[in-house]
Amino acid sequence: MNKSAKHFATGCICILSYVITFTSCGETSQEFIPEAPDYADSTMWYVAENDSNGTGADVFYIVSTWEFDWTTADGRNCRYADVWNKKHRHDMSIEQSGVAKYMADGNNFYAPYYRHITLNTWATQDEDSINHGLKLAMGDVKEAFDYFIAHRNNSRPLVIAGFSQGGCAVVELLKHMDDSTYNKLAAAYVLGYKVTPSDTINCNHIIAAKDSADIGVTICYNSVKDVRYIQPEVSQNNFFCINPVNWCTDDTPATIHDTITVTLSPEHKVLVLTNYSGSEYAPILGFINVGDLHSCEPWLYSECLRHNIALRVKEWQRLHGQGSVATNE
């Protein structure tokens, strides 16, 4: 198992910024909001540029949730990661570097640090609290994406991907991007999160993948031991799903790592895994990894994703008539 998969969550530390006041359960308290990122600052990015001959893609990756609620030295609570905190950036880079080992194979990989909401916020399973926090987190991601698009070579194919909260960000970026950017999209990978019917309303950039090589599509999947373990915030009311092992959208089973059977449930739009305990992932706050296999999503299927990204990028280049080396527009 990839070493990065064993470091899914970690602790906290603090830095000063500004304060807002909010009311919760009838009590007034102070919430610390970390300083916004500056994406012109190279320290706000994890970068791995491995496309040496111009035949690959630009991969924009959004990391999952790493921080718990934490408290500043003067006692203020924070429910966001702090991008100016070296410890928080290091935490996020554990996942980013692990994913880059396969997504940056022959590609250029760019992953922004952002003020993601904490694991404690997700564990409330309170839609209002989660959505309130996501406004700030997704605002950071959109700003990072716009900066990335403005500074990249736009003749190159584009891949966007994210895990968990990062998967949520992929859905929001598909809604956010303009048609010109979408036309560069080889594929979008929503790992360990859902695409709901409401996400697709008035958004013609969200198209479900039907096989291993269609382009401009969204790949979405969640893994569980049994459908009774579907997590509401992560995978309930999912609109579509594809098996990343055999790239089928029906219940044709597939085998991975010789012994693990992966079968898509067309009714519930999740992957049901047998002969896999997921024991390397400890339960988090009694919310994640308790029958669902949430923490496995970027790691268990990594080789499948490595090959699939290369396949879809190659298909995008073929359909766009590109030669062996991309050129500037």
C-alpha positions as a printed Julia matrix, in Angstrom:
329×3 Matrix{Float64}:
   0.0     0.0     0.0
   1.26    3.49   -0.86
   2.86    5.13    2.18
   0.78    8.25    1.58
  -2.38    6.23    2.22
  -1.34    5.65    5.83
  -1.23    9.35    6.71
  -4.8    10.39    5.91
  -5.34   12.72    8.89
  -3.06   14.65   11.24
  -2.93   17.35   13.9
  -2.96   21.12   13.99
  -1.05   24.35   14.65
  -1.94   28.06   14.39
  -1.15   31.48   12.88
  -2.75   34.92   13.36
  -5.17   36.53   10.93
  -8.58   38.12   11.41
 -11.74   37.29   13.29
 -15.41   37.09   12.46
 -18.25   36.6    14.92
 -20.91   33.99   14.41
 -23.8    32.48   16.4
 -24.24   28.73   16.86
 -26.79   26.94   19.07
 -27.68   30.23   20.72
 -24.12   31.03   21.82
 -21.81   33.67   20.39
 -18.19   32.7    19.83
 -15.24   33.77   17.74
 -14.03   31.86   14.72
 -10.52   32.28   13.39
 -10.34   32.57    9.59
  -6.83   31.99    8.2
  -5.34   34.46    5.75
  -6.32   33.86    2.13
  -3.76   32.2    -0.17
  -1.86   34.16   -2.8
  -1.55   31.85   -5.79
   1.13   34.01   -7.36
   3.3    32.76   -4.48
   5.0    29.48   -5.42
   4.72   28.22   -1.83
   0.97   27.89   -2.38
   1.51   25.03   -4.85
   2.76   21.47   -4.95
   4.24   21.02   -8.44
   5.7    18.03  -10.29
   6.55   18.7   -13.95
   7.32   15.38  -15.62
   6.28   16.04  -19.22
   9.73   16.29  -20.78
   8.67   16.05  -24.45
   5.33   17.89  -24.53
   3.16   14.82  -25.12
   1.4    14.8   -21.77
  -1.3    16.8   -20.03
  -1.59   19.41  -17.32
  -3.13   17.79  -14.24
  -4.86   20.06  -11.72
  -5.35   18.13   -8.48
  -7.32   19.15   -5.37
  -6.34   17.51   -2.1
  -8.78   16.0     0.41
  -9.43   16.93    4.06
  -6.41   16.78    6.35
  -6.98   19.01    9.36
  -9.12   18.68   12.47
 -10.6    21.68   14.25
  -7.8    23.56   15.98
  -7.37   26.46   18.37
  -5.18   29.54   18.16
  -2.88   30.61   20.99
  -5.5    33.11   22.16
  -8.26   30.49   22.26
 -10.08   31.05   18.98
 -11.44   28.01   17.16
 -10.64   27.37   13.49
 -12.47   25.04   11.13
 -10.18   25.52    8.14
  -6.7    24.51    7.1
  -4.2    27.36    7.16
  -2.18   27.54    3.93
   0.41   29.81    5.54
   1.09   27.19    8.2
   4.03   24.97    7.16
   2.63   22.01    9.09
  -0.7    22.22    7.3
   0.99   22.5     3.91
   3.17   19.51    4.79
   0.07   17.5     5.69
  -1.55   18.24    2.34
   1.69   17.52    0.48
   1.68   13.93    1.79
  -1.36   13.18   -0.35
  -0.29   15.43   -3.21
   3.11   13.76   -3.55
   1.57   10.29   -3.33
  -0.98   11.03   -6.05
   1.67   12.73   -8.18
   3.58    9.43   -8.31
   0.98    8.16  -10.75
  -0.95   11.19  -12.03
   2.25   13.06  -12.88
   3.64   10.13  -14.86
   4.5    11.89  -18.15
   2.36   14.87  -17.15
   2.76   18.22  -15.41
   1.02   18.15  -12.03
  -0.2    21.22  -10.14
  -1.94   21.05   -6.76
  -2.88   24.19   -4.8
  -2.98   24.42   -1.04
  -6.34   25.77    0.06
  -8.36   26.48    3.19
 -10.27   23.23    3.25
 -12.89   22.67    5.94
 -11.94   20.32    8.77
 -12.81   16.71    9.38
 -14.85   17.79   12.4
 -17.05   19.92   10.15
 -17.73   16.97    7.86
 -18.42   14.74   10.88
 -21.28   16.97   11.99
 -23.14   15.75    8.89
 -24.94   19.08    9.14
 -25.57   20.32    5.62
 -25.78   23.99    6.59
 -22.46   23.95    8.48
 -20.72   22.06    5.71
 -22.04   24.28    2.94
 -21.13   27.41    4.9
 -17.54   26.24    5.22
 -17.32   25.05    1.64
 -18.04   28.54    0.32
 -14.64   29.67    1.56
 -12.83   26.46    0.6
 -14.28   26.31   -2.91
 -13.6    30.01   -3.37
  -9.91   29.3    -2.84
  -9.97   26.41   -5.32
 -11.68   28.47   -8.01
  -9.18   31.29   -7.54
  -6.29   28.81   -7.82
  -7.82   27.25  -10.93
  -8.31   30.62  -12.62
  -4.69   31.51  -11.9
  -3.56   28.14  -13.25
  -5.61   28.48  -16.45
  -4.34   32.02  -17.04
  -0.7    30.92  -16.83
  -0.64   27.51  -18.49
  -0.09   26.58  -22.14
  -3.71   26.33  -23.22
  -3.0    24.16  -26.23
  -2.33   21.25  -23.88
  -4.96   18.74  -22.75
  -6.29   19.26  -19.24
  -7.08   16.75  -16.49
  -8.7    17.78  -13.23
  -8.94   15.41  -10.28
  -9.62   15.46   -6.58
 -10.3    13.17   -3.66
 -13.08   13.57   -1.07
 -13.4    17.34   -0.42
 -11.17   17.64   -3.47
 -13.73   15.62   -5.42
 -16.38   18.1    -4.34
 -14.08   20.81   -5.71
 -13.85   19.03   -9.08
 -17.65   19.15   -9.38
 -17.63   22.86   -8.55
 -14.85   23.54  -11.08
 -16.84   21.83  -13.82
 -19.65   24.28  -13.1
 -17.2    27.18  -12.89
 -15.11   26.66  -16.04
 -15.97   28.35  -19.31
 -16.56   26.49  -22.57
 -13.08   27.27  -23.88
 -11.49   25.59  -20.86
 -13.9    22.67  -21.03
 -12.89   22.05  -24.65
  -9.36   21.31  -23.38
 -10.62   18.77  -20.83
  -9.52   15.19  -21.37
 -11.29   14.03  -18.21
 -12.35   14.98  -14.7
 -11.89   12.5   -11.83
 -14.19   12.73   -8.81
 -12.63   10.25   -6.37
 -14.59    9.45   -3.24
 -17.33   12.01   -3.69
 -20.69   12.29   -5.41
 -22.21   13.99   -8.42
 -25.87   14.67   -7.67
 -28.68   15.26  -10.15
 -28.81   18.92   -9.05
 -25.1    19.28   -9.89
 -25.88   18.53  -13.52
 -28.73   21.02  -13.86
 -27.71   23.82  -16.24
 -24.17   22.42  -16.41
 -23.3    20.85  -19.76
 -19.72   20.23  -18.63
 -20.68   17.27  -16.4
 -20.99   14.22  -18.64
 -20.77   10.72  -17.19
 -17.96    8.53  -18.5
 -19.3     5.47  -20.34
 -16.06    3.62  -21.08
 -12.29    3.83  -20.68
 -11.5     6.28  -23.48
 -14.29    8.85  -23.91
 -13.1    12.4   -23.31
 -14.56   15.54  -21.77
 -16.23   13.24  -19.26
 -16.43   12.89  -15.5
 -15.28    9.72  -13.74
 -16.97    9.26  -10.37
 -16.83    6.4    -7.86
 -17.11    5.55   -4.15
 -16.17    2.26   -2.48
 -18.0     0.43    0.32
 -18.03   -3.04    1.86
 -21.81   -3.13    1.55
 -24.44   -0.65    0.34
 -25.68   -0.23    3.91
 -22.45    1.65    4.62
 -23.07    4.4     2.07
 -22.09    7.74    3.62
 -24.76   10.43    3.1
 -22.34   13.34    2.71
 -20.0    11.46    0.41
 -21.97    9.13   -1.84
 -25.7     9.15   -1.15
 -27.86   10.36   -4.06
 -24.98    9.85   -6.47
 -26.11   10.31  -10.07
 -23.57    8.09  -11.85
 -20.64    5.8   -11.2
 -18.08    3.83  -13.21
 -15.89    0.9   -12.23
 -12.25    2.09  -12.51
 -10.96   -1.46  -12.87
 -12.91   -2.64  -15.95
 -14.49    0.74  -16.92
 -17.99   -0.73  -16.99
 -21.12    1.05  -15.8
 -23.04   -2.18  -15.15
 -22.52   -4.84  -12.47
 -19.81   -6.76  -14.33
 -17.32   -7.65  -11.58
 -13.61   -6.93  -11.86
 -10.61   -8.19   -9.91
  -7.81   -5.99   -8.62
  -4.61   -6.96   -6.8
  -5.44  -10.63   -7.59
  -7.98  -11.12   -4.81
 -10.23   -8.05   -4.45
 -13.51   -8.11   -6.35
 -14.95   -4.74   -7.36
 -18.61   -4.72   -8.43
 -20.64   -1.65   -9.29
 -24.15   -1.43   -7.87
 -26.22    0.18  -10.64
 -29.0     0.88   -8.16
 -26.89    2.68   -5.55
 -24.16    4.02   -7.87
 -21.29    2.82   -5.64
 -18.58    0.16   -5.86
 -19.02   -2.85   -3.56
 -15.73   -4.54   -2.66
 -15.28   -8.09   -1.39
 -12.12   -9.73    0.0
 -10.83   -6.35    1.12
 -10.95   -5.24    4.75
  -9.5    -1.76    4.4
  -7.97   -2.34    7.84
  -5.03   -0.04    7.06
  -7.42    2.89    7.35
  -8.48    3.63   10.91
 -11.97    5.04   11.53
 -11.98    8.85   11.75
 -14.35   10.49   14.26
 -16.68    7.5    13.9
 -17.65    8.94   10.52
 -15.24    7.72    7.84
 -13.87    4.19    7.31
 -16.66    2.52    9.29
 -17.89    0.11    6.62
 -17.3     2.52    3.83
 -13.81    2.35    2.28
 -13.46    6.05    1.75
  -9.76    6.45    2.41
  -8.78    3.87   -0.21
 -10.1     5.77   -3.23
  -6.89    7.39   -4.62
  -4.65    4.48   -3.61
  -6.35    1.15   -4.28
  -7.0     2.02   -7.94
  -3.83    4.03   -8.56
  -2.49    1.87  -11.4
  -5.9     1.82  -13.07
  -5.99    5.61  -12.89
  -2.42    5.98  -14.13
  -3.18    4.01  -17.3
  -6.58    5.6   -17.8
  -5.31    9.16  -17.62
  -2.69    8.32  -20.26
  -5.35    6.69  -22.45
  -7.77    9.63  -22.29
  -5.0    12.18  -22.86
  -3.84   10.25  -25.92
  -7.42   10.09  -27.21
  -7.88   13.84  -26.65
  -4.71   14.53  -28.65
  -5.82   12.2   -31.45
  -9.22   13.83  -31.78
  -7.67   17.31  -31.7
  -5.14   16.45  -34.35
  -2.11   17.13  -32.2
   1.32   15.85  -33.14
   3.84   14.4   -30.78
   4.69   17.77  -29.3
   2.15   20.37  -28.17
   2.62   23.92  -29.41
   1.43   27.25  -28.05
  -1.73   28.71  -29.5
